[in-house]
Amino acid sequence: MLRAVWLEPGRLLLVAHHLVVDGVSWRILLEDLRAAWEGRELEPVPLSFRKARRLHEHADKGTTPPPGLWRELVGRPNLRSVPGL
């Protein structure tokens, strides 16, 4: 899912599957990698663990699909026919 290859002095190739990191996260990671390469300290993360935990708990409320939904979706030839998708 993730591969890092040292190509030559000063060059690092990173390849990651989109399931590992998305486009927004790449921008954050690249800046952190640049800072580490230049010997700078990484900037603190602006989101505390407590806030992240609350966001996670909030996201969990009401997001569980009803039982049998995935079986129903697999049986449909066209997902556009599913209400709400």
N, CA, C and O atoms as a Maestro MAE file, in Angstrom:
{
 s_m_m2io_version
 :::
 2.0.0
}

f_m_ct {
 s_m_title
 :::
 protein
 m_atom[340] {
  # First column is atom index #
  i_m_mmod_type
  r_m_x_coord
  r_m_y_coord
  r_m_z_coord
  i_m_residue_number
  s_m_chain_name
  s_m_pdb_residue_name
  s_m_pdb_atom_name
  i_m_atomic_number
  :::
  1 25 0.806 -1.193 0.000 1 A "MET " " N  " 7
  2 3 0.000 0.000 0.000 1 A "MET " " CA " 6
  3 2 0.855 1.266 0.000 1 A "MET " " C  " 6
  4 15 0.430 2.303 -0.509 1 A "MET " " O  " 8
  5 25 2.051 1.185 0.566 2 A "LEU " " N  " 7
  6 3 2.957 2.331 0.597 2 A "LEU " " CA " 6
  7 2 4.369 1.842 0.314 2 A "LEU " " C  " 6
  8 15 4.816 0.847 0.884 2 A "LEU " " O  " 8
  9 25 5.063 2.542 -0.562 3 A "ARG " " N  " 7
  10 3 6.442 2.170 -0.866 3 A "ARG " " CA " 6
  11 2 7.290 3.431 -0.875 3 A "ARG " " C  " 6
  12 15 6.906 4.454 -1.442 3 A "ARG " " O  " 8
  13 25 8.437 3.340 -0.245 4 A "ALA " " N  " 7
  14 3 9.417 4.425 -0.241 4 A "ALA " " CA " 6
  15 2 10.712 3.868 -0.818 4 A "ALA " " C  " 6
  16 15 11.198 2.827 -0.376 4 A "ALA " " O  " 8
  17 25 11.271 4.563 -1.810 5 A "VAL " " N  " 7
  18 3 12.496 4.112 -2.471 5 A "VAL " " CA " 6
  19 2 13.479 5.281 -2.513 5 A "VAL " " C  " 6
  20 15 13.148 6.369 -2.984 5 A "VAL " " O  " 8
  21 25 14.696 5.039 -2.014 6 A "TRP " " N  " 7
  22 3 15.761 6.032 -2.086 6 A "TRP " " CA " 6
  23 2 16.402 5.889 -3.451 6 A "TRP " " C  " 6
  24 15 17.076 4.891 -3.707 6 A "TRP " " O  " 8
  25 25 16.212 6.865 -4.340 7 A "LEU " " N  " 7
  26 3 16.688 6.758 -5.714 7 A "LEU " " CA " 6
  27 2 18.150 7.152 -5.855 7 A "LEU " " C  " 6
  28 15 18.928 6.432 -6.480 7 A "LEU " " O  " 8
  29 25 18.515 8.246 -5.299 8 A "GLU " " N  " 7
  30 3 19.886 8.758 -5.371 8 A "GLU " " CA " 6
  31 2 20.041 9.748 -4.234 8 A "GLU " " C  " 6
  32 15 19.046 10.100 -3.600 8 A "GLU " " O  " 8
  33 25 21.218 10.199 -3.957 9 A "PRO " " N  " 7
  34 3 21.352 11.174 -2.869 9 A "PRO " " CA " 6
  35 2 20.419 12.375 -3.069 9 A "PRO " " C  " 6
  36 15 20.478 13.063 -4.088 9 A "PRO " " O  " 8
  37 25 19.587 12.602 -2.103 10 A "GLY " " N  " 7
  38 3 18.679 13.742 -2.168 10 A "GLY " " CA " 6
  39 2 17.337 13.472 -2.819 10 A "GLY " " C  " 6
  40 15 16.542 14.398 -2.975 10 A "GLY " " O  " 8
  41 25 17.055 12.221 -3.210 11 A "ARG " " N  " 7
  42 3 15.773 11.926 -3.862 11 A "ARG " " CA " 6
  43 2 15.108 10.721 -3.196 11 A "ARG " " C  " 6
  44 15 15.697 9.648 -3.063 11 A "ARG " " O  " 8
  45 25 13.864 10.940 -2.787 12 A "LEU " " N  " 7
  46 3 13.071 9.898 -2.184 12 A "LEU " " CA " 6
  47 2 11.783 9.782 -2.975 12 A "LEU " " C  " 6
  48 15 11.092 10.780 -3.177 12 A "LEU " " O  " 8
  49 25 11.451 8.600 -3.420 13 A "LEU " " N  " 7
  50 3 10.207 8.360 -4.148 13 A "LEU " " CA " 6
  51 2 9.226 7.714 -3.189 13 A "LEU " " C  " 6
  52 15 9.509 6.661 -2.617 13 A "LEU " " O  " 8
  53 25 8.066 8.346 -3.011 14 A "LEU " " N  " 7
  54 3 6.992 7.789 -2.202 14 A "LEU " " CA " 6
  55 2 5.809 7.497 -3.097 14 A "LEU " " C  " 6
  56 15 5.354 8.359 -3.849 14 A "LEU " " O  " 8
  57 25 5.320 6.280 -3.013 15 A "VAL " " N  " 7
  58 3 4.141 5.883 -3.777 15 A "VAL " " CA " 6
  59 2 3.158 5.286 -2.783 15 A "VAL " " C  " 6
  60 15 3.499 4.373 -2.030 15 A "VAL " " O  " 8
  61 25 1.937 5.807 -2.786 16 A "ALA " " N  " 7
  62 3 0.934 5.329 -1.840 16 A "ALA " " CA " 6
  63 2 -0.387 5.103 -2.567 16 A "ALA " " C  " 6
  64 15 -0.789 5.896 -3.419 16 A "ALA " " O  " 8
  65 25 -1.041 4.026 -2.222 17 A "HIS " " N  " 7
  66 3 -2.369 3.731 -2.754 17 A "HIS " " CA " 6
  67 2 -3.347 4.763 -2.183 17 A "HIS " " C  " 6
  68 15 -3.159 5.254 -1.070 17 A "HIS " " O  " 8
  69 25 -4.381 5.084 -2.945 18 A "HIS " " N  " 7
  70 3 -5.326 6.105 -2.490 18 A "HIS " " CA " 6
  71 2 -6.087 5.673 -1.236 18 A "HIS " " C  " 6
  72 15 -6.686 6.517 -0.570 18 A "HIS " " O  " 8
  73 25 -6.080 4.398 -0.901 19 A "LEU " " N  " 7
  74 3 -6.702 3.965 0.351 19 A "LEU " " CA " 6
  75 2 -5.847 4.310 1.561 19 A "LEU " " C  " 6
  76 15 -6.345 4.341 2.686 19 A "LEU " " O  " 8
  77 25 -4.564 4.570 1.337 20 A "VAL " " N  " 7
  78 3 -3.648 4.894 2.436 20 A "VAL " " CA " 6
  79 2 -3.671 6.382 2.737 20 A "VAL " " C  " 6
  80 15 -3.679 6.782 3.901 20 A "VAL " " O  " 8
  81 25 -3.681 7.198 1.702 21 A "VAL " " N  " 7
  82 3 -3.628 8.652 1.893 21 A "VAL " " CA " 6
  83 2 -4.387 9.326 0.753 21 A "VAL " " C  " 6
  84 15 -4.294 8.897 -0.398 21 A "VAL " " O  " 8
  85 25 -5.132 10.372 1.070 22 A "ASP " " N  " 7
  86 3 -5.883 11.090 0.038 22 A "ASP " " CA " 6
  87 2 -5.126 12.341 -0.402 22 A "ASP " " C  " 6
  88 15 -4.063 12.660 0.131 22 A "ASP " " O  " 8
  89 25 -5.682 13.030 -1.366 23 A "GLY " " N  " 7
  90 3 -5.014 14.203 -1.928 23 A "GLY " " CA " 6
  91 2 -4.787 15.319 -0.923 23 A "GLY " " C  " 6
  92 15 -3.744 15.972 -0.960 23 A "GLY " " O  " 8
  93 25 -5.730 15.553 -0.032 24 A "VAL " " N  " 7
  94 3 -5.570 16.603 0.974 24 A "VAL " " CA " 6
  95 2 -4.453 16.228 1.936 24 A "VAL " " C  " 6
  96 15 -3.614 17.061 2.278 24 A "VAL " " O  " 8
  97 25 -4.443 14.977 2.370 25 A "SER " " N  " 7
  98 3 -3.417 14.537 3.311 25 A "SER " " CA " 6
  99 2 -2.030 14.569 2.692 25 A "SER " " C  " 6
  100 15 -1.050 14.826 3.392 25 A "SER " " O  " 8
  101 25 -1.928 14.309 1.379 26 A "TRP " " N  " 7
  102 3 -0.623 14.366 0.715 26 A "TRP " " CA " 6
  103 2 0.017 15.725 0.907 26 A "TRP " " C  " 6
  104 15 1.213 15.817 1.188 26 A "TRP " " O  " 8
  105 25 -0.779 16.794 0.757 27 A "ARG " " N  " 7
  106 3 -0.226 18.144 0.898 27 A "ARG " " CA " 6
  107 2 0.340 18.358 2.297 27 A "ARG " " C  " 6
  108 15 1.393 18.975 2.457 27 A "ARG " " O  " 8
  109 25 -0.354 17.853 3.303 28 A "ILE " " N  " 7
  110 3 0.119 17.987 4.681 28 A "ILE " " CA " 6
  111 2 1.384 17.165 4.874 28 A "ILE " " C  " 6
  112 15 2.361 17.644 5.452 28 A "ILE " " O  " 8
  113 25 1.365 15.929 4.391 29 A "LEU " " N  " 7
  114 3 2.530 15.054 4.540 29 A "LEU " " CA " 6
  115 2 3.754 15.598 3.816 29 A "LEU " " C  " 6
  116 15 4.867 15.527 4.338 29 A "LEU " " O  " 8
  117 25 3.558 16.136 2.625 30 A "LEU " " N  " 7
  118 3 4.689 16.662 1.865 30 A "LEU " " CA " 6
  119 2 5.351 17.826 2.594 30 A "LEU " " C  " 6
  120 15 6.577 17.939 2.608 30 A "LEU " " O  " 8
  121 25 4.543 18.683 3.195 31 A "GLU " " N  " 7
  122 3 5.119 19.803 3.948 31 A "GLU " " CA " 6
  123 2 5.889 19.295 5.167 31 A "GLU " " C  " 6
  124 15 6.954 19.820 5.490 31 A "GLU " " O  " 8
  125 25 5.360 18.286 5.836 32 A "ASP " " N  " 7
  126 3 6.066 17.703 6.987 32 A "ASP " " CA " 6
  127 2 7.359 17.022 6.546 32 A "ASP " " C  " 6
  128 15 8.379 17.130 7.227 32 A "ASP " " O  " 8
  129 25 7.325 16.327 5.421 33 A "LEU " " N  " 7
  130 3 8.546 15.685 4.907 33 A "LEU " " CA " 6
  131 2 9.596 16.726 4.538 33 A "LEU " " C  " 6
  132 15 10.784 16.541 4.801 33 A "LEU " " O  " 8
  133 25 9.149 17.824 3.923 34 A "ARG " " N  " 7
  134 3 10.079 18.898 3.561 34 A "ARG " " CA " 6
  135 2 10.714 19.491 4.815 34 A "ARG " " C  " 6
  136 15 11.922 19.723 4.854 34 A "ARG " " O  " 8
  137 25 9.901 19.735 5.836 35 A "ALA " " N  " 7
  138 3 10.423 20.296 7.085 35 A "ALA " " CA " 6
  139 2 11.431 19.345 7.725 35 A "ALA " " C  " 6
  140 15 12.475 19.784 8.207 35 A "ALA " " O  " 8
  141 25 11.130 18.063 7.735 36 A "ALA " " N  " 7
  142 3 12.053 17.084 8.319 36 A "ALA " " CA " 6
  143 2 13.349 17.029 7.519 36 A "ALA " " C  " 6
  144 15 14.430 16.941 8.100 36 A "ALA " " O  " 8
  145 25 13.250 17.079 6.196 37 A "TRP " " N  " 7
  146 3 14.432 17.036 5.337 37 A "TRP " " CA " 6
  147 2 15.338 18.239 5.585 37 A "TRP " " C  " 6
  148 15 16.564 18.126 5.593 37 A "TRP " " O  " 8
  149 25 14.698 19.401 5.787 38 A "GLU " " N  " 7
  150 3 15.454 20.638 6.019 38 A "GLU " " CA " 6
  151 2 15.891 20.782 7.471 38 A "GLU " " C  " 6
  152 15 16.559 21.757 7.816 38 A "GLU " " O  " 8
  153 25 15.527 19.833 8.324 39 A "GLY " " N  " 7
  154 3 15.938 19.876 9.715 39 A "GLY " " CA " 6
  155 2 15.103 20.798 10.575 39 A "GLY " " C  " 6
  156 15 15.485 21.109 11.704 39 A "GLY " " O  " 8
  157 25 13.971 21.241 10.059 40 A "ARG " " N  " 7
  158 3 13.091 22.100 10.846 40 A "ARG " " CA " 6
  159 2 12.197 21.243 11.738 40 A "ARG " " C  " 6
  160 15 11.954 20.068 11.461 40 A "ARG " " O  " 8
  161 25 11.720 21.857 12.806 41 A "GLU " " N  " 7
  162 3 10.769 21.151 13.659 41 A "GLU " " CA " 6
  163 2 9.404 21.162 12.985 41 A "GLU " " C  " 6
  164 15 9.049 22.108 12.282 41 A "GLU " " O  " 8
  165 25 8.651 20.104 13.211 42 A "LEU " " N  " 7
  166 3 7.303 20.030 12.651 42 A "LEU " " CA " 6
  167 2 6.374 20.948 13.430 42 A "LEU " " C  " 6
  168 15 6.483 21.088 14.648 42 A "LEU " " O  " 8
  169 25 5.465 21.564 12.701 43 A "GLU " " N  " 7
  170 3 4.476 22.430 13.338 43 A "GLU " " CA " 6
  171 2 3.530 21.579 14.172 43 A "GLU " " C  " 6
  172 15 3.224 20.448 13.794 43 A "GLU " " O  " 8
  173 25 3.063 22.105 15.299 44 A "PRO " " N  " 7
  174 3 2.114 21.330 16.099 44 A "PRO " " CA " 6
  175 2 0.786 21.158 15.365 44 A "PRO " " C  " 6
  176 15 0.373 22.021 14.591 44 A "PRO " " O  " 8
  177 25 0.141 20.054 15.614 45 A "VAL " " N  " 7
  178 3 -1.161 19.782 15.006 45 A "VAL " " CA " 6
  179 2 -2.192 20.655 15.706 45 A "VAL " " C  " 6
  180 15 -2.267 20.648 16.934 45 A "VAL " " O  " 8
  181 25 -2.998 21.417 14.941 46 A "PRO " " N  " 7
  182 3 -3.923 22.365 15.577 46 A "PRO " " CA " 6
  183 2 -5.148 21.722 16.214 46 A "PRO " " C  " 6
  184 15 -5.974 22.431 16.788 46 A "PRO " " O  " 8
  185 25 -5.291 20.412 16.132 47 A "LEU " " N  " 7
  186 3 -6.464 19.725 16.665 47 A "LEU " " CA " 6
  187 2 -6.040 18.851 17.835 47 A "LEU " " C  " 6
  188 15 -5.206 17.958 17.684 47 A "LEU " " O  " 8
  189 25 -6.614 19.110 18.992 48 A "SER " " N  " 7
  190 3 -6.253 18.316 20.162 48 A "SER " " CA " 6
  191 2 -6.885 16.935 20.079 48 A "SER " " C  " 6
  192 15 -7.850 16.726 19.345 48 A "SER " " O  " 8
  193 25 -6.336 16.001 20.833 49 A "PHE " " N  " 7
  194 3 -6.882 14.646 20.860 49 A "PHE " " CA " 6
  195 2 -8.318 14.670 21.368 49 A "PHE " " C  " 6
  196 15 -9.171 13.937 20.869 49 A "PHE " " O  " 8
  197 25 -8.580 15.512 22.359 50 A "ARG " " N  " 7
  198 3 -9.935 15.589 22.924 50 A "ARG " " CA " 6
  199 2 -10.936 16.034 21.857 50 A "ARG " " C  " 6
  200 15 -12.019 15.459 21.747 50 A "ARG " " O  " 8
  201 25 -10.581 17.057 21.067 51 A "LYS " " N  " 7
  202 3 -11.478 17.516 20.010 51 A "LYS " " CA " 6
  203 2 -11.641 16.456 18.930 51 A "LYS " " C  " 6
  204 15 -12.741 16.254 18.415 51 A "LYS " " O  " 8
  205 25 -10.561 15.788 18.590 52 A "ALA " " N  " 7
  206 3 -10.640 14.739 17.579 52 A "ALA " " CA " 6
  207 2 -11.556 13.614 18.049 52 A "ALA " " C  " 6
  208 15 -12.326 13.063 17.262 52 A "ALA " " O  " 8
  209 25 -11.471 13.278 19.323 53 A "ARG " " N  " 7
  210 3 -12.324 12.224 19.886 53 A "ARG " " CA " 6
  211 2 -13.792 12.634 19.801 53 A "ARG " " C  " 6
  212 15 -14.644 11.820 19.444 53 A "ARG " " O  " 8
  213 25 -14.094 13.902 20.129 54 A "ARG " " N  " 7
  214 3 -15.478 14.373 20.046 54 A "ARG " " CA " 6
  215 2 -15.983 14.352 18.604 54 A "ARG " " C  " 6
  216 15 -17.134 13.991 18.356 54 A "ARG " " O  " 8
  217 25 -15.135 14.734 17.659 55 A "LEU " " N  " 7
  218 3 -15.533 14.678 16.259 55 A "LEU " " CA " 6
  219 2 -15.837 13.245 15.834 55 A "LEU " " C  " 6
  220 15 -16.800 12.986 15.112 55 A "LEU " " O  " 8
  221 25 -14.996 12.321 16.297 56 A "HIS " " N  " 7
  222 3 -15.196 10.911 15.975 56 A "HIS " " CA " 6
  223 2 -16.525 10.411 16.546 56 A "HIS " " C  " 6
  224 15 -17.287 9.733 15.858 56 A "HIS " " O  " 8
  225 25 -16.794 10.751 17.805 57 A "GLU " " N  " 7
  226 3 -18.044 10.329 18.430 57 A "GLU " " CA " 6
  227 2 -19.244 10.940 17.712 57 A "GLU " " C  " 6
  228 15 -20.261 10.273 17.520 57 A "GLU " " O  " 8
  229 25 -19.128 12.202 17.318 58 A "HIS " " N  " 7
  230 3 -20.212 12.864 16.600 58 A "HIS " " CA " 6
  231 2 -20.449 12.199 15.242 58 A "HIS " " C  " 6
  232 15 -21.595 12.026 14.826 58 A "HIS " " O  " 8
  233 25 -19.382 11.833 14.564 59 A "ALA " " N  " 7
  234 3 -19.508 11.209 13.247 59 A "ALA " " CA " 6
  235 2 -20.136 9.829 13.335 59 A "ALA " " C  " 6
  236 15 -20.793 9.383 12.395 59 A "ALA " " O  " 8
  237 25 -19.937 9.147 14.465 60 A "ASP " " N  " 7
  238 3 -20.484 7.797 14.628 60 A "ASP " " CA " 6
  239 2 -21.998 7.794 14.819 60 A "ASP " " C  " 6
  240 15 -22.646 6.780 14.559 60 A "ASP " " O  " 8
  241 25 -22.562 8.890 15.262 61 A "LYS " " N  " 7
  242 3 -24.000 8.926 15.541 61 A "LYS " " CA " 6
  243 2 -24.804 8.876 14.246 61 A "LYS " " C  " 6
  244 15 -24.690 9.753 13.390 61 A "LYS " " O  " 8
  245 25 -25.600 7.853 14.125 62 A "GLY " " N  " 7
  246 3 -26.507 7.758 12.985 62 A "GLY " " CA " 6
  247 2 -25.851 7.445 11.662 62 A "GLY " " C  " 6
  248 15 -26.481 7.619 10.619 62 A "GLY " " O  " 8
  249 25 -24.618 6.991 11.661 63 A "THR " " N  " 7
  250 3 -23.970 6.710 10.380 63 A "THR " " CA " 6
  251 2 -23.929 5.227 10.060 63 A "THR " " C  " 6
  252 15 -23.445 4.838 8.997 63 A "THR " " O  " 8
  253 25 -24.427 4.397 10.958 64 A "THR " " N  " 7
  254 3 -24.412 2.964 10.708 64 A "THR " " CA " 6
  255 2 -25.531 2.625 9.736 64 A "THR " " C  " 6
  256 15 -26.690 2.950 9.994 64 A "THR " " O  " 8
  257 25 -25.203 1.973 8.619 65 A "PRO " " N  " 7
  258 3 -26.254 1.631 7.658 65 A "PRO " " CA " 6
  259 2 -27.223 0.619 8.268 65 A "PRO " " C  " 6
  260 15 -26.834 -0.185 9.116 65 A "PRO " " O  " 8
  261 25 -28.478 0.659 7.838 66 A "PRO " " N  " 7
  262 3 -29.440 -0.300 8.366 66 A "PRO " " CA " 6
  263 2 -29.040 -1.727 8.004 66 A "PRO " " C  " 6
  264 15 -28.388 -1.949 6.983 66 A "PRO " " O  " 8
  265 25 -29.424 -2.695 8.834 67 A "PRO " " N  " 7
  266 3 -29.085 -4.094 8.544 67 A "PRO " " CA " 6
  267 2 -29.623 -4.508 7.178 67 A "PRO " " C  " 6
  268 15 -30.747 -4.172 6.805 67 A "PRO " " O  " 8
  269 25 -28.811 -5.232 6.458 68 A "GLY " " N  " 7
  270 3 -29.232 -5.741 5.151 68 A "GLY " " CA " 6
  271 2 -29.029 -4.778 3.994 68 A "GLY " " C  " 6
  272 15 -29.282 -5.145 2.846 68 A "GLY " " O  " 8
  273 25 -28.578 -3.553 4.260 69 A "LEU " " N  " 7
  274 3 -28.419 -2.576 3.178 69 A "LEU " " CA " 6
  275 2 -27.416 -3.066 2.135 69 A "LEU " " C  " 6
  276 15 -27.675 -2.960 0.936 69 A "LEU " " O  " 8
  277 25 -26.272 -3.602 2.576 70 A "TRP " " N  " 7
  278 3 -25.247 -4.017 1.622 70 A "TRP " " CA " 6
  279 2 -25.738 -5.180 0.776 70 A "TRP " " C  " 6
  280 15 -25.424 -5.252 -0.412 70 A "TRP " " O  " 8
  281 25 -26.510 -6.097 1.370 71 A "ARG " " N  " 7
  282 3 -27.062 -7.209 0.569 71 A "ARG " " CA " 6
  283 2 -28.022 -6.677 -0.487 71 A "ARG " " C  " 6
  284 15 -28.048 -7.151 -1.623 71 A "ARG " " O  " 8
  285 25 -28.810 -5.683 -0.089 72 A "GLU " " N  " 7
  286 3 -29.746 -5.084 -1.027 72 A "GLU " " CA " 6
  287 2 -29.002 -4.380 -2.165 72 A "GLU " " C  " 6
  288 15 -29.394 -4.505 -3.325 72 A "GLU " " O  " 8
  289 25 -27.947 -3.649 -1.849 73 A "LEU " " N  " 7
  290 3 -27.186 -2.936 -2.870 73 A "LEU " " CA " 6
  291 2 -26.512 -3.886 -3.841 73 A "LEU " " C  " 6
  292 15 -26.480 -3.627 -5.044 73 A "LEU " " O  " 8
  293 25 -25.972 -4.989 -3.329 74 A "VAL " " N  " 7
  294 3 -25.293 -5.955 -4.199 74 A "VAL " " CA " 6
  295 2 -26.277 -6.553 -5.188 74 A "VAL " " C  " 6
  296 15 -25.897 -6.877 -6.313 74 A "VAL " " O  " 8
  297 25 -27.524 -6.704 -4.795 75 A "GLY " " N  " 7
  298 3 -28.523 -7.304 -5.675 75 A "GLY " " CA " 6
  299 2 -29.057 -6.373 -6.745 75 A "GLY " " C  " 6
  300 15 -29.767 -6.813 -7.649 75 A "GLY " " O  " 8
  301 25 -28.727 -5.092 -6.659 76 A "ARG " " N  " 7
  302 3 -29.232 -4.131 -7.649 76 A "ARG " " CA " 6
  303 2 -28.219 -3.942 -8.778 76 A "ARG " " C  " 6
  304 15 -27.029 -3.768 -8.517 76 A "ARG " " O  " 8
  305 25 -28.674 -3.973 -10.010 77 A "PRO " " N  " 7
  306 3 -27.738 -3.784 -11.121 77 A "PRO " " CA " 6
  307 2 -27.263 -2.350 -11.272 77 A "PRO " " C  " 6
  308 15 -26.176 -2.121 -11.802 77 A "PRO " " O  " 8
  309 25 -28.042 -1.380 -10.822 78 A "ASN " " N  " 7
  310 3 -27.701 0.019 -11.017 78 A "ASN " " CA " 6
  311 2 -27.828 0.745 -9.679 78 A "ASN " " C  " 6
  312 15 -28.928 0.873 -9.141 78 A "ASN " " O  " 8
  313 25 -26.700 1.220 -9.140 79 A "LEU " " N  " 7
  314 3 -26.725 1.892 -7.841 79 A "LEU " " CA " 6
  315 2 -27.489 3.218 -7.878 79 A "LEU " " C  " 6
  316 15 -27.893 3.722 -6.830 79 A "LEU " " O  " 8
  317 25 -27.691 3.784 -9.062 80 A "ARG " " N  " 7
  318 3 -28.438 5.047 -9.158 80 A "ARG " " CA " 6
  319 2 -29.894 4.851 -8.741 80 A "ARG " " C  " 6
  320 15 -30.593 5.815 -8.429 80 A "ARG " " O  " 8
  321 25 -30.344 3.597 -8.737 81 A "SER " " N  " 7
  322 3 -31.726 3.335 -8.360 81 A "SER " " CA " 6
  323 2 -31.906 3.286 -6.843 81 A "SER " " C  " 6
  324 15 -33.024 3.116 -6.357 81 A "SER " " O  " 8
  325 25 -30.807 3.435 -6.091 82 A "VAL " " N  " 7
  326 3 -30.895 3.408 -4.627 82 A "VAL " " CA " 6
  327 2 -31.221 4.814 -4.143 82 A "VAL " " C  " 6
  328 15 -30.486 5.753 -4.448 82 A "VAL " " O  " 8
  329 25 -32.311 4.979 -3.393 83 A "PRO " " N  " 7
  330 3 -32.639 6.315 -2.881 83 A "PRO " " CA " 6
  331 2 -31.511 6.834 -1.980 83 A "PRO " " C  " 6
  332 15 -30.969 6.097 -1.157 83 A "PRO " " O  " 8
  333 25 -31.176 8.091 -2.149 84 A "GLY " " N  " 7
  334 3 -30.166 8.715 -1.313 84 A "GLY " " CA " 6
  335 2 -28.742 8.554 -1.811 84 A "GLY " " C  " 6
  336 15 -27.828 9.135 -1.225 84 A "GLY " " O  " 8
  337 25 -28.515 7.779 -2.880 85 A "LEU " " N  " 7
  338 3 -27.152 7.635 -3.413 85 A "LEU " " CA " 6
  339 2 -27.004 8.432 -4.685 85 A "LEU " " C  " 6
  340 15 -25.930 8.441 -5.286 85 A "LEU " " O  " 8
  :::
 }
 m_bond[339] {
  # First column is bond index #
  i_m_from
  i_m_to
  i_m_order
  :::
  1 1 2 1
  2 2 3 1
  3 3 4 2
  4 3 5 1
  5 5 6 1
  6 6 7 1
  7 7 8 2
  8 7 9 1
  9 9 10 1
  10 10 11 1
  11 11 12 2
  12 11 13 1
  13 13 14 1
  14 14 15 1
  15 15 16 2
  16 15 17 1
  17 17 18 1
  18 18 19 1
  19 19 20 2
  20 19 21 1
  21 21 22 1
  22 22 23 1
  23 23 24 2
  24 23 25 1
  25 25 26 1
  26 26 27 1
  27 27 28 2
  28 27 29 1
  29 29 30 1
  30 30 31 1
  31 31 32 2
  32 31 33 1
  33 33 34 1
  34 34 35 1
  35 35 36 2
  36 35 37 1
  37 37 38 1
  38 38 39 1
  39 39 40 2
  40 39 41 1
  41 41 42 1
  42 42 43 1
  43 43 44 2
  44 43 45 1
  45 45 46 1
  46 46 47 1
  47 47 48 2
  48 47 49 1
  49 49 50 1
  50 50 51 1
  51 51 52 2
  52 51 53 1
  53 53 54 1
  54 54 55 1
  55 55 56 2
  56 55 57 1
  57 57 58 1
  58 58 59 1
  59 59 60 2
  60 59 61 1
  61 61 62 1
  62 62 63 1
  63 63 64 2
  64 63 65 1
  65 65 66 1
  66 66 67 1
  67 67 68 2
  68 67 69 1
  69 69 70 1
  70 70 71 1
  71 71 72 2
  72 71 73 1
  73 73 74 1
  74 74 75 1
  75 75 76 2
  76 75 77 1
  77 77 78 1
  78 78 79 1
  79 79 80 2
  80 79 81 1
  81 81 82 1
  82 82 83 1
  83 83 84 2
  84 83 85 1
  85 85 86 1
  86 86 87 1
  87 87 88 2
  88 87 89 1
  89 89 90 1
  90 90 91 1
  91 91 92 2
  92 91 93 1
  93 93 94 1
  94 94 95 1
  95 95 96 2
  96 95 97 1
  97 97 98 1
  98 98 99 1
  99 99 100 2
  100 99 101 1
  101 101 102 1
  102 102 103 1
  103 103 104 2
  104 103 105 1
  105 105 106 1
  106 106 107 1
  107 107 108 2
  108 107 109 1
  109 109 110 1
  110 110 111 1
  111 111 112 2
  112 111 113 1
  113 113 114 1
  114 114 115 1
  115 115 116 2
  116 115 117 1
  117 117 118 1
  118 118 119 1
  119 119 120 2
  120 119 121 1
  121 121 122 1
  122 122 123 1
  123 123 124 2
  124 123 125 1
  125 125 126 1
  126 126 127 1
  127 127 128 2
  128 127 129 1
  129 129 130 1
  130 130 131 1
  131 131 132 2
  132 131 133 1
  133 133 134 1
  134 134 135 1
  135 135 136 2
  136 135 137 1
  137 137 138 1
  138 138 139 1
  139 139 140 2
  140 139 141 1
  141 141 142 1
  142 142 143 1
  143 143 144 2
  144 143 145 1
  145 145 146 1
  146 146 147 1
  147 147 148 2
  148 147 149 1
  149 149 150 1
  150 150 151 1
  151 151 152 2
  152 151 153 1
  153 153 154 1
  154 154 155 1
  155 155 156 2
  156 155 157 1
  157 157 158 1
  158 158 159 1
  159 159 160 2
  160 159 161 1
  161 161 162 1
  162 162 163 1
  163 163 164 2
  164 163 165 1
  165 165 166 1
  166 166 167 1
  167 167 168 2
  168 167 169 1
  169 169 170 1
  170 170 171 1
  171 171 172 2
  172 171 173 1
  173 173 174 1
  174 174 175 1
  175 175 176 2
  176 175 177 1
  177 177 178 1
  178 178 179 1
  179 179 180 2
  180 179 181 1
  181 181 182 1
  182 182 183 1
  183 183 184 2
  184 183 185 1
  185 185 186 1
  186 186 187 1
  187 187 188 2
  188 187 189 1
  189 189 190 1
  190 190 191 1
  191 191 192 2
  192 191 193 1
  193 193 194 1
  194 194 195 1
  195 195 196 2
  196 195 197 1
  197 197 198 1
  198 198 199 1
  199 199 200 2
  200 199 201 1
  201 201 202 1
  202 202 203 1
  203 203 204 2
  204 203 205 1
  205 205 206 1
  206 206 207 1
  207 207 208 2
  208 207 209 1
  209 209 210 1
  210 210 211 1
  211 211 212 2
  212 211 213 1
  213 213 214 1
  214 214 215 1
  215 215 216 2
  216 215 217 1
  217 217 218 1
  218 218 219 1
  219 219 220 2
  220 219 221 1
  221 221 222 1
  222 222 223 1
  223 223 224 2
  224 223 225 1
  225 225 226 1
  226 226 227 1
  227 227 228 2
  228 227 229 1
  229 229 230 1
  230 230 231 1
  231 231 232 2
  232 231 233 1
  233 233 234 1
  234 234 235 1
  235 235 236 2
  236 235 237 1
  237 237 238 1
  238 238 239 1
  239 239 240 2
  240 239 241 1
  241 241 242 1
  242 242 243 1
  243 243 244 2
  244 243 245 1
  245 245 246 1
  246 246 247 1
  247 247 248 2
  248 247 249 1
  249 249 250 1
  250 250 251 1
  251 251 252 2
  252 251 253 1
  253 253 254 1
  254 254 255 1
  255 255 256 2
  256 255 257 1
  257 257 258 1
  258 258 259 1
  259 259 260 2
  260 259 261 1
  261 261 262 1
  262 262 263 1
  263 263 264 2
  264 263 265 1
  265 265 266 1
  266 266 267 1
  267 267 268 2
  268 267 269 1
  269 269 270 1
  270 270 271 1
  271 271 272 2
  272 271 273 1
  273 273 274 1
  274 274 275 1
  275 275 276 2
  276 275 277 1
  277 277 278 1
  278 278 279 1
  279 279 280 2
  280 279 281 1
  281 281 282 1
  282 282 283 1
  283 283 284 2
  284 283 285 1
  285 285 286 1
  286 286 287 1
  287 287 288 2
  288 287 289 1
  289 289 290 1
  290 290 291 1
  291 291 292 2
  292 291 293 1
  293 293 294 1
  294 294 295 1
  295 295 296 2
  296 295 297 1
  297 297 298 1
  298 298 299 1
  299 299 300 2
  300 299 301 1
  301 301 302 1
  302 302 303 1
  303 303 304 2
  304 303 305 1
  305 305 306 1
  306 306 307 1
  307 307 308 2
  308 307 309 1
  309 309 310 1
  310 310 311 1
  311 311 312 2
  312 311 313 1
  313 313 314 1
  314 314 315 1
  315 315 316 2
  316 315 317 1
  317 317 318 1
  318 318 319 1
  319 319 320 2
  320 319 321 1
  321 321 322 1
  322 322 323 1
  323 323 324 2
  324 323 325 1
  325 325 326 1
  326 326 327 1
  327 327 328 2
  328 327 329 1
  329 329 330 1
  330 330 331 1
  331 331 332 2
  332 331 333 1
  333 333 334 1
  334 334 335 1
  335 335 336 2
  336 335 337 1
  337 337 338 1
  338 338 339 1
  339 339 340 2
  :::
 }
}
